[in-house]
Amino acid sequence: MPRGFSEKEREVVRGRLFTEGKALFERYGLARTTVEDLTRAAGIAKGSFYRFFASKELLYMELLEREEAALKSAILDAARAEPDARAAFVAVMHQMLDYVHTDSLVGRLRESGDYAILTRAVDAERLEGHFDEDLATAESFLAVLREKGAVCDVDTRVFAGLLRGIALTALQEQQIGADVADSAMKLLVSYVADGLIGKGENK
């Protein structure tokens, strides 16, 4: 039986699991990283892992949510810094696309194709909470666009779905065609910006 941990020890171990888990997931992906890999790197017994997380997928999900929280804050700052609504929308979308292609957990999902594994393993309530966070970010982003003069006559949930749809499409690089994916996504963003906001400044 794995021994118990004090509160201080739990805090230290969780920190190690976050640090080592992020490094392993980014290097090998979700499917190829095992619980044994994680516990060996964190310096705990394999059975002790389940005192902290019910599965490696839930550890990945928590790391992903932390990473995305930083991104959401950054994209709102980027939107506010732009001179008009269309420029704000395009800047944020390009920042999202760049993020997908960085050495990030989302980027690793794109490369490995592990997204389906993650969503199957995470319970519906947790996914719903994740979508609620997306909705709150979408609402704030939409407010920034409207402050810059955009009408954006669209329901917030639909707008959140649009943002999620663009991000998920960017994860399908191989299906789009690796040689054209970047250009195709930028063209898609431009067309969506024209349709949502218009071509002119403050429209």
Buried (B, 14 or more C-beta within 10 A) or exposed (E): EEEEBEEEEEEBBBEBBBEBBBEBBBEBBBEEBEBEBBBBBBEBEBEBBEBBBEEBBBBBBBBBBEBBEEBBEEBBEBBEEBEBBBBBBBBBBBBBBEBBBEEBBBBBBBBBBBBEBBEEBBEEEBEEEBBEBBBEBBEBBBBBBEEBBBEBEBEBEEBBBBBBEBBEBBBBBEEBEEEEBBEBBBEBBBEBBBEBBBEEEEE
